[in-house]
Amino acid sequence: MTGVLVAALAGYLIWVEVILRRLTDTLGKVAFGVGAIAHRVQPVETTVGEINGDLIGVADALEALAADLEPRRASRAS
């Protein structure tokens, strides 16, 4: 009876070991993939900063244009 219990526990422990090894392998692949993605998107940060700087200029120009057009709009409404 005790031998059967020990054999069953050993079987479950071996099964847990197999699952943990697979999990470790999968996590290693995920970590490698995340590192590769981080490396690939690193140059994007500077590009996004440049685009944002350009868009600030566009926003300022549009606000100035809207301010110039407001008196014309008000005079047409009168």
C-alpha positions in Angstrom: 0.0 0.0 0.0 2.8 2.4 0.9 4.7 1.5 -2.2 1.7 2.4 -4.4 1.4 5.8 -2.6 5.1 6.5 -3.1 4.9 5.5 -6.7 1.9 7.7 -7.3 3.6 10.7 -5.6 6.7 10.1 -7.6 4.7 10.0 -10.8 3.0 13.3 -10.0 6.3 14.9 -9.1 7.8 13.8 -12.4 4.7 15.2 -14.2 5.1 18.6 -12.3 8.8 18.6 -13.3 7.8 18.1 -17.0 5.3 20.9 -16.8 7.8 23.3 -15.1 10.4 22.5 -17.7 8.0 23.3 -20.5 6.9 26.5 -18.7 10.6 27.5 -18.3 11.2 27.0 -22.0 8.1 29.0 -22.9 9.0 31.8 -20.6 12.5 31.9 -22.0 11.1 32.3 -25.5 8.7 35.1 -24.3 11.5 36.9 -22.6 13.6 36.7 -25.8 10.7 38.0 -27.8 10.1 40.9 -25.5 13.7 41.8 -25.6 13.7 41.7 -29.4 10.6 43.9 -29.5 12.2 46.4 -27.1 15.3 46.6 -29.3 13.2 47.1 -32.4 11.1 49.9 -31.0 13.9 51.8 -29.4 14.4 54.1 -32.4 10.7 54.9 -32.4 11.1 57.1 -29.3 13.2 59.7 -31.1 11.0 59.7 -34.2 7.9 60.2 -32.1 9.6 63.1 -30.4 10.4 64.7 -33.7 6.9 64.2 -35.0 5.5 65.7 -31.8 7.8 68.7 -32.2 6.5 69.2 -35.8 2.9 68.9 -34.7 3.4 71.6 -32.0 4.3 74.0 -34.8 1.3 72.9 -36.8 -1.0 73.4 -33.8 0.4 76.9 -33.2 -0.1 77.8 -36.8 -3.7 76.5 -36.8 -4.4 78.5 -33.6 -3.0 81.6 -35.2 -5.1 81.0 -38.3 -8.3 80.5 -36.2 -7.6 83.7 -34.3 -7.2 85.6 -37.7 -10.4 84.1 -39.0 -12.5 84.9 -35.9 -13.0 88.6 -36.6 -14.1 87.8 -40.2 -16.5 85.3 -38.9 -17.9 87.7 -36.4 -18.4 90.4 -39.0 -20.2 88.0 -41.3 -22.6 87.0 -38.5 -23.6 90.6 -37.8 
